[in-house]
Amino acid sequence: MNRSRVIILVLAAFAAGIAALLVRGLLGGGTPAVKAAILAPAVSTADVLVAANDIQPGTALTPEAVRWQSWPKNSVDSSFITGNGDSSTADIVKGAVARAPIVAGEPLSTTKIVHADATGFMAARLTPGMRAVSVAISTDTGAGGFILPNDRVDVLLTQQVSDTPRRFGSRAILSDVRVLAMDQTITQDKDQKTVLAKTATIELTPKQADLVSRSAASGTISLTLRALGDNANSNSTLAAKARDDKSDDGQVTVVRYGVAHGGLDRGE
């Protein structure tokens, strides 16, 4: 075979190979390029206790008001309440009260709630704009010891109005007042229990607080327990303020020896 013919055959084979590659590329053949998949790193999470719905300041927490939520560990603040998802929410929120507004889905923190044995518990229970006032009472003037926190009461003032004969007058100076706390103890004497009441802490507007303080200095304060359903204005700050606003000049007339004297300011 002569040399020129060999060269022609080699060139023809080379051209045929190039043509085959071009046709294969046009027809979409060939092995697809392999791309390395980059996997996102797994995010480490923790179970954080969050509000199941909006919670207002002063609201006592219940297991239904909270739930566990998975939260990125690198975003968990030291003040958040954490657990393992199986932790009992009833034990965690027992005796706890919201001291600031908490929106649904917001993590509960030690700065947003307070427990009954912690400083600030009473302040957290107060309705915004109201004041906590303690008044000295006895078992006789406190409904026999049956008044408990969150009950509603009327506040009575009893004064001596005459010496001869000795007469006393009593009137309700406030109505539908919320009881915040009762300082009372129970003693057991054989088969009889005795309730000893010393003070009651009630929730009042600033004007009502001023009235009760001055009333306590001029007479005896008593509390009368209201029926459970007889509290149309319960937890209503606006209603309490409205009673203040619609009051007259605030004077209660005290009659002594048949003569009217200026007396205490009225609370409503």
ZAZAKE-398161 format. One line per 10 residues: number of its first residue (from 1); their letters; for each residue x, y, z of C-alpha. Coordinates in steps of 0.001 Angstrom, whole numbers, plus 500000, padded with zeros to 6 digits. Layout:
N
NUM = A = X Y Z; ...
***
This chain:
268
1 = MNRSRVIILV = 500000 500000 500000; 501452 503246 499052; 502109 505954 501543; 499646 508498 500175; 496780 506030 500475; 497578 505418 504167; 497561 509112 504906; 494175 509505 503221; 492694 506661 505260; 493996 508129 508523
11 = LAAFAAGIAA = 492563 511548 507675; 489236 509975 506724; 489042 508051 510026; 489888 511202 511985; 487210 513165 510138; 484675 510404 510726; 485415 510476 514463; 484961 514235 514638; 481697 513965 512689; 480423 511268 515034
21 = LLVRGLLGGG = 481160 513438 518084; 479393 516410 516508; 476308 514352 515676; 476200 512890 519190; 476370 516340 520718; 473575 517630 518510; 471353 514688 519414; 471868 515215 523182; 473841 512136 523790; 476752 511734 526086
31 = TPAVKAAILA = 477148 511400 529809; 475675 514345 531755; 478039 516339 533889; 477972 515358 537543; 477567 518224 540013; 478423 517843 543652; 475389 518536 545911; 476111 520773 548896; 474039 519654 551901; 472917 522340 554365
41 = PAVSTADVLV = 474190 521668 557870; 471529 520382 560300; 470205 523133 562602; 470374 522246 566296; 467130 523141 568072; 465785 523342 571613; 462238 523223 572995; 461189 526689 574174; 457970 527501 576032; 455954 530078 574059
51 = AANDIQPGTA = 452548 531723 574438; 449731 529852 572700; 447751 533091 572472; 448035 536740 573492; 448487 537148 577255; 447744 540415 579045; 449661 541722 582095; 448306 540393 585383; 446865 537242 583785; 447480 534000 585658
61 = LTPEAVRWQS = 449130 531457 583363; 447499 528104 582653; 448787 525041 580768; 446369 525875 577923; 447928 529325 577499; 451389 527977 576604; 452978 525369 574320; 456405 523971 573394; 458078 525286 570238; 461281 524132 568494
71 = WPKNSVDSSF = 463735 527037 568498; 467252 527327 566994; 469720 526802 569826; 471924 529676 568743; 468895 532001 569138; 467799 530801 572576; 468246 533574 575140; 469327 532694 578656; 466035 534128 579989; 463876 531756 577883
81 = ITGNGDSSTA = 462131 528827 579574; 463390 525629 577934; 462600 521951 578311; 462638 518677 576436; 459105 518866 575054; 457861 516361 577626; 458274 518739 580558; 455025 519409 582413; 453743 522875 581557; 451391 522684 584549
91 = DIVKGAVARA = 454347 522565 586952; 456188 525351 585136; 453316 527864 585042; 451853 526982 588460; 451465 530210 590421; 452918 532300 587562; 451484 535617 586389; 452334 537671 583312; 453994 540938 584293; 454162 542289 580710
101 = PIVAGEPLST = 452205 541759 577472; 453097 538518 575659; 451984 537933 572076; 451116 534542 570601; 454251 532617 569632; 456537 534768 571791; 458896 532831 574089; 458120 533099 577792; 461023 534529 579724; 461908 535223 583325
111 = TKIVHADATG = 461484 538939 582583; 457907 538521 581321; 456442 536305 584068; 456692 536198 587836; 455859 533439 590327; 453912 533797 593540; 457026 533504 595692; 459012 536055 593701; 459457 539792 594118; 457016 541751 591984
121 = FMAARLTPGM = 454224 539178 592080; 451683 541568 593565; 452619 544325 591112; 452127 541871 588246; 448622 540999 589463; 447488 544623 589523; 445344 545935 586696; 447156 548819 584933; 446241 552128 586568; 445148 550527 589844
131 = RAVSVAISTD = 446749 550446 593305; 447094 547769 595984; 445912 548984 599401; 446011 546989 602632; 443356 547558 605264; 443292 546197 608791; 440387 543834 609417; 439389 541145 611870; 437492 537910 611454; 434303 539776 612385
141 = TGAGGFILPN = 434886 542562 609853; 436097 540224 607092; 433060 537996 606491; 434155 535446 609047; 437321 534555 607177; 435503 533378 604043; 436902 536114 601796; 439630 534828 599477; 441858 536366 596775; 439971 537340 593585
151 = DRVDVLLTQQ = 436668 537629 595461; 434684 540841 595050; 433661 542840 598119; 432006 546056 599245; 433898 548282 601679; 431918 549606 604655; 432819 552382 607072; 431346 552372 610587; 431563 555505 612777; 430150 556701 616052
161 = VSDTPRRFGS = 427661 559476 615333; 426534 560368 618853; 427639 559905 622452; 424354 560201 624337; 422829 557901 623446; 425779 556160 621907; 424926 555564 618257; 426860 554326 615260; 426336 554813 611572; 427553 552598 608747
171 = RAILSDVRVL = 427623 553053 604989; 429214 551488 601928; 431990 553755 600710; 433080 551451 597853; 431435 548612 595959; 432565 545733 593735; 436229 545842 594799; 438640 543079 593879; 440536 541322 596688; 444201 540719 595867
181 = AMDQTITQDK = 445372 538937 599012; 444256 538015 602529; 446549 537771 605533; 444783 535160 607611; 445714 532042 609526; 443726 528999 610604; 444230 527518 614070; 443000 524106 615146; 441569 523837 618683; 440405 520269 619290
191 = DQKTVLAKTA = 437539 519791 616834; 437101 523466 616022; 438927 525534 613439; 439380 529256 614034; 440177 531726 611246; 442222 534745 612302; 442222 537582 609764; 444563 540561 610087; 444727 542486 606815; 443159 542442 603385
201 = TIELTPKQAD = 444839 543822 600277; 442356 545242 597781; 442655 546771 594308; 441591 550417 594064; 441947 553474 591892; 444246 556190 593303; 441232 558238 594408; 439636 555247 596111; 442933 554437 597826; 442998 557943 599290
211 = LVSRSAASGT = 439412 557545 600494; 440038 554205 602209; 443179 555463 603947; 441358 558421 605470; 438299 556335 606287; 440404 553837 608238; 441684 556709 610389; 438158 557864 611302; 436299 554612 611833; 436194 550868 611371
221 = ISLTLRALGD = 436566 549335 607925; 434573 546188 607140; 434360 544030 604031; 431162 542388 602820; 431481 539487 600391; 429592 539779 597099; 427956 536834 595333; 430081 535167 592670; 427822 536269 589826; 427204 539736 591252
231 = NANSNSTLAA = 430230 541360 589676; 429153 543026 586459; 432087 545418 586659; 434715 542861 587656; 438236 543589 586408; 437022 546804 584814; 439428 549667 585407; 437301 551959 583276; 434229 551203 585369; 436101 552010 588571
241 = KARDDKSDDG = 437354 555285 587135; 433887 556110 585852; 432532 555737 589374; 435177 558193 590523; 434428 560672 587743; 430673 560759 588312; 431031 561395 592051; 429920 564676 593500; 432143 566938 595601; 433227 563844 597558
251 = QVTVVRYGVA = 431765 564816 600939; 429813 562472 603198; 427720 564204 605824; 428177 562875 609349; 425413 563706 611831; 426536 564331 615419; 424155 565497 618115; 421550 566194 615451; 423874 568588 613630; 425280 567850 610151
261 = HGGLDRGE = 429050 568076 609829; 431318 567746 606823; 432750 564271 606813; 434608 561875 604600; 435039 562018 600880; 432804 559675 598986; 434305 556953 596865; 431559 556791 594266
***
